[in-house]
Amino acid sequence: MKKVAANVFPIFATPSKEPSVKQITLELTPDEVRKLEQHCDWRGKEVTDIIRELIQELPVT
């Protein structure tokens, strides 16, 4: 699995603006990690990209 940067910060952060990026930590079982790694390898994408795509597909109510 490709490594993903753990900390991402906006380049021009100002105290008056909310951060444009949030960091989320997930606790996964070994089986979940294996499945995610296999899916990333199969799709040729980074973990961050796969998770972002899944979140974007969530219905908004």
Secondary structure, DSSP 8 states (H G I E B T S, - for coil): -----S----TT--TTS--S---------HHHHHHHHHHHHHHT--HHHHHHHHHHTS---
